[in-house]
Every structure is written in C-alpha cells, then in structure tokens.
Amino acid sequence: MGKPNGFGIFINGTVRYEGGFIDGTFTGHGILMIENQYRYDGHFQMGEKHGNGVMYDLHKHVKFWGEFRENEKHGIGFTRWPGFLYGFNVRKNMWRNGIQKIDLPHSEL
C-alpha cells in the first residue's frame, strides 16, 4: 500500500528520477540524475538500468549509449569523449557485466 504505480517523479537528496513505476520500483523508460553529475536516460527493470539507454558523465563530458543489464554496461555500446585538441572521439565496445571486453570496428558511424 502506498507504493507508486504509473508515471511519477522521485526526489531524494541528490537523486532525481522521472519515469515509470511499478510497486514503487523504477520500471520502463525513465531519466535518473545523480548529484548533477550523472544522467541515465533509458530503460529500467525492477529498479535497475536494464535494456537500451544513454549514460552521461556531465563533468567529464563522456557519453555512453548502448545496452545495460542489472545496472551494468552489457553488450554492444558506444563511448564518446572530448578530443585532445578539438572534436571528440568515439569507440565501439563489447561489454560484459560492466567490464569492457574488446573494442569493435565502427564503420557504420
């Protein structure tokens, strides 16, 4: 009783979530902000990042878009970070349980 269901906003200190809830857990599409430093825009399952999403490190200007499983990067994803002098770098990677396994060619970019 009293657990949110449907669309809503959760704010607790430095954590802000806007998206779907089922029985009080983050479920479906949502946006999670942590300490105005990290932002995740993507799919949640049972309160965890799970499925396709985009993770931003707002201080380092690093962006990862790809697959997540149980709150970890998992599967194929792309990482973009600022270049040394100008522009930006992009790398395509294969991840397993939050650990980068291999770099992949990304000729489709």
N, C-alpha and C positions, 0 to 999 in steps of 0.2 A: 504494500500500500504506500502511496506517495512517491513511487518511482516514475520519473518522466518517460513518456512514450510519444513518438512523433518528432516533429522538428522543435528545436529549442536552443537556448544559449546557456552555457555553464561557465561561470567565472569563479575562480578560487585563487586569490592572491595574484601570482604572475602567470597563471594558466587560464586561457580562454578557449572554449570550444563552441563552435556554431555548426549545428548539423542534426543528424538523426539520432534518436534514442530508442532503445527497446529495453524495457525493465531497468532503466537508469544507466545503461551502458552505451557508449558511443557505437553506433551501428549505421551502416550505409555511408553516404557521402557526407563529409564534414571538413571543417577547417580548424586546425588546432594551432594555437600560438602559445609559445612557451618563453617567458621572460623577454618578450620583444626581440628575441634573438633567433628563434627557430620557428618556422612555419611549415606545417604539413597540410596540403590540400589534396584530399583523396579519399579512398575507401577505408572504412573501419569495419571490423567484425569482432564482436564480443569485447569491445573496448580497446582493441589493438589495431595498429596500422596493418591492413591486410588487403592486398589487391593492388590496383594501379594507383599511383599517387606522385605528387611532386613535393620534395623536401627542400626548403631554402635555409641556408645559414645566412641571415641578414647582415651579420657583421663582417664575414669573410667574403660575401657576395658569391657563394657557391650554391649551385642548383643541381639537384639530382632528380631525374624523373625516370620512373620505371616501376618495377614490381616490389612489393613488400609482402612478408609473411611473418606473422606473430611479432610485429613491431620492428623487424629487421629487414634490411635490403635483401632481396632474394629473387634470383632470376636475372633477366637482362635489364640493364639500365644505362642511362647516360649521365655523365657528370660534366658540368660546365663551371669553369673558374676563370678569373681575370688573367689576361696575358701579362707577360713581364713588362712590356713597354706600352702595348695598346691591344685592343680587341679582347678576345677570350679564347680559351682552349676547350675542346670537347673530347671526352673519352668515352667509348662504349665498353662496358664491363659485364662480366658474368659474376654474380654474387651468390653465395650460399650462406644462409644464417648470419648475415651481417658481415661476412668476410669476403673481400674481393678475391676471386679465384683467378681470372685471366682477363686481359684486355682483348677486345674483339675489333676487327676492322669495321669501319662505319662508312662505307662508300655511299650509303643512301642519304647522307646529310648534304 
